[in-house]
Amino acid sequence: MRHGGDLAEARAIHGGERHGWLDLSTGINPNAWPVPAQLERRFWTDLPSSADLADLLAAARLAYAAPSHLGLTAAPGTQAILPLLPRLAPDGPVAIVSPTYSSHADAWRRAGRDVREIPSAYDAPPDAKVLVLVNPNNPDGRLLAPSALLHLAREMQARGGLVVVDEAFADVVPGLSVLPHLTDEPILVLRSFGKFFGLAGVRLGFLCGEADLCETASQMLESWAVSGPALAVGQAALSDLAWQDAMRRQLADEMADLTLALSMAGLTVFGGTALYALAGLRKAEAMHSALARRHIWTRRFDNSPTWLRFGLPGSPAALARLTAALADAVNEI
């Protein structure tokens, strides 16, 4: 599954200035947490301090309800953690619940692992030593309850294995995260900062789980992995629990409006989260191209030619623009 958020392909084909495009190809919150106009100068001029890192980790532990016995590692985005996972996990085949974010399989294959893509978390082959899943899943929004994850982890534990859970979009599904329920289960959890807070450019993510494994990951990342500005912005945003609660309600309302607009245009919304809607239609590629000609960029899928994914427009005006473009596109195709 290709990445979204890069309009270079769209502009190369259809022209236009970047500011004139409505980019719906990502699952990034278009309502970003309000970054202060100015940060303390030291965050730009000094090396990142251990005290600021400790403050960031404390804020993340609170926001994610991570128990104190778990380790917690900060990184410049969860993408930077993926190549570390094969070095933390036991040897053996890796089962990945698919279709999902393709960088997971890419990271394990680059490490020389035998990767098996499976349709559900309950289909891991008997010899698999690592189970990888995204919860909620990208792009279809499939969910696994914490109790189910704990059961799967105990099964993997019996064979000396490990479960990796990517909770990149869990912020918008209260109660879904397995973190508050972890005791000694062999689960490593990835949390992404940029998607929910709408600050993907900050490049910040976390690994949480067994303390020794997280400490090893921190050593692999070495000193000053997270920049000073990311430490400051991350700590402040993760500490802003009132904004987080209000934003969850706002995103639910905005997704209801988007789902209605897509449905009225004849698209079938059959998956997603509060940050993106996965829709199906027979002429998905034609719809993608028709919207692109109107400078609206969506996410298409090479392996599922009837799927299109739509991120939130982010404003009533942008939603109205999409609604009008959908009507025109339907007539055109």
Summary of the structure (lengths in Angstrom):
residues: 333
radius of gyration: 20.2
end to end distance: 24.8
largest distance: 58.6
contacts: 1083
relative contact order: 0.18
helix: 45%
strand: 17%
